[in-house]
Amino acid sequence: MTIDLISYLGFDGQCEAAFTFYAKALKGEIVALMRYADAPPEIQRMPGKADRIMHARLTVGGRSLMGGDTPSQHFAKPQGFCVAYQADDPAEAERAFGALAEGGVVTMPFGPTFFAQKFGMLIDKFGIPWMVNCERPAA
């Protein structure tokens, strides 16, 4: 049996742009991108929103990140969580942090801490909070 915990991000019409941005920033691959227009006719559709994304999946380093465009009446600003990106190479972690921060807001600058070689936090240009971490090598 295989079990995985996967973050699922909700957007208000920005899912495709966000996942395209994440694929580039994290050197990942979008492996699924289903629009509401692609759903079978019996599936409830959002009027005038057929181009919105029902489901997206991005793979990075063998892991997945998923998301979709939430119906506008159910969308809420993300809070109380963050997506964590873990790299074992400080240069790669710094590169990813810089790419994710493009157009966003850095809430903790990327740098060394007592618990990591390098660590930083940001809210990307789509409003999604991120932590980027490069742990210290095990003693």
N, C-alpha and C positions, 0 to 999 in steps of 0.2 A: 504494500500500500504506500502511495506517495501522498504527502500532504505539504502544502506550501501556503504561507501567508503572503498575500499580495495587496499592496495599497491600491485603492480604486479612487481616482480623483474625479470630482464633479466640476463641470464647467458650465458657463452660461453662453454657449455659442463659440467658445474659443478652443475647444478640444483639439481640433485638427491642427491649428496653429501651434498650440502648446506641445503636442506630441511631435510635430515636425521639429520644433525648437529643441526638445529633449533628445530626440534621435541624434541631432547634430552635436549638441552640447556634451552628451554622454557617450558618443560613438556607438549608438545602439541602432536597432533596426525595428521599424514598425512592421509587425507581422499580421496585424488585423486592423482594419478600419472600415466599420460598417455604418453606413448612413441610415437614417430613418427611412429614406426613400428605398433602400435595399431590402427592407423587411417585407415579409409576406403581407398581402392585403388585409388579412384579419387582425394584424397587429395595430393597436391604436397609434395614430400618428399625431404629431403636434402640428396644427394648422399653420401653413406657411413656413414650416421649419424642416422640410424634407432633406435639406442639405446638412443639417446638424448630425453629429456623430452619436450613434446609439452605443457603440462599443469600439474601443481602441485598445490595442496591446502592443507594448514596446518591450523588446528584450535587450538587456545589457548584461554582458558577462554571465549568461546563463540564467539570469533572473528576469522577472517580469514586473512591469508597471502597467496598470490598466486605468481606463477612464472613459468618460462619455459626457455628452452634453445633457445636463439635468433639465427637465422641464422648468421653464423660468419661474413658475409659481412655487417650485420646490427648491430652487437654488438658494444657498446661504454662503456667505463669505467663509472661506476655510479658517478654522480656528481650533486650537486644542490638539494639534498633531503636527508632524512634519514628515517629509520624506527624507530618509537617511541614505546618503551615498557613502560607501566605504571603499577606499582604495588602499592597497598595501604599498603603493609608490607615492612619496610625497609630491613629486612633480606632477603626476597624473591627478592627484587630489586637488592640487592648486590649479591646474588647467581646468578641471571640471568646475571648480568653485567659480573661477573667473567667467567661464562660459555661462553658467547658470545665473550669475549675478548681472549679466548684460541686460540693461533696461530695468533691473529690479532694485531692491533696497538691501544693502548689507546690514544685518542686525548685530553681527559679531564678526569683526575682521578675521580673515584667515591667517592663522599663525600658530606657533607652538603654544602648548598648554601643559599643565602638570600631568594630564592624563593622555595626551596624544602628541605625536610628532607635529601634526598640524590639524587644526580644527577651525571651522567657521560656520556661521549661520546666515541665511538670507531669505528674503521673500522674493520670488522671481516675478517677472513682469506680468504673469498671469495670476498673481496673488497666492501662489502655493509656497508654503514655508519649507525650507530645506536645511539639513545639517550635512556638512561634508567633513569626513573624518579620515585621518590616516593614523592608525594606532601605533604606539611604540612597539618595537619588536619584543617578543617574549624574552624574559631574562633567562 
